[in-house]
Amino acid sequence: MRETKQFFETKTTEEIASFLVGMYLEYETSAGKLGGYIVDCEAYLGPDDKAAHSYGMRDTPRLQAMYQEPGTIYLYTMHTHLILNMITQPVGIPQGVMIRGLEPVEGIQAMEENRSKFGVELSNGPGKLVAALGITPDLYGQSIFTSALHLVPEKKRTPKKIERLPRIGIPNKGIWTDKPLRFVASGNPYITKIRKKDIDSDFGWKSLE
């Protein structure tokens, strides 16, 4: 975990977003552990990024976590759905990565009960994966390294290819609408809006051997 934390402190937000593809995300709950591989995420480069909540160094009580140390969990609500982000840069530099898609591995039955959904619909979107894991607002401001919701680097998988794409739902933001700030494990079925013909038989992962 220390190596992962050090990475967050020394790399750009785009490099961290790429690094997070294949990372294992685990949530320890009273009902047991729920977790899976991050397969889809987006970088937000405030204060320059017009799509970022912190554009122009906007600073409100809701955005307080964005100005905290790297690894701080930033949660916000969009269309009634809670969305998970983690801060990536030193204190005072409000940049982060939003987690958009998760391939479930552990606690799948509990996730299905949380969502009343099955298969890829379980966690192929940012609000979906948060609901599937049962993430609650009290995690806001806690650390992705030390809280009940945390990264597990030793379980990380290696994608065959990390593809860069424009972010989803970023209209009318000038050059920021089309910038390739979305990072995905190419071919994984839990990527948001992936076409069936683009799904890889190995879910986009290199062999574990």
Salt bridges, closest charged atoms under 4 A:
GLU14 OE1 - ARG164 NH2 2.64
GLU26 OE1 - HIS150 NE2 2.81
GLU26 OE2 - LYS155 NZ 3.78
GLU28 OE2 - HIS150 NE2 3.84
ASP40 OD2 - ARG182 NH2 2.65
GLU42 OE2 - ARG100 NE 2.99
ASP49 OD2 - ARG167 NH1 2.59
GLU121 OE1 - LYS128 NZ 2.79
ASP198 OD2 - ARG195 NE 2.91
ASP198 OD1 - LYS197 NZ 3.37
ASP200 OD2 - LYS160 NZ 3.10
ASP202 OD2 - LYS160 NZ 3.00
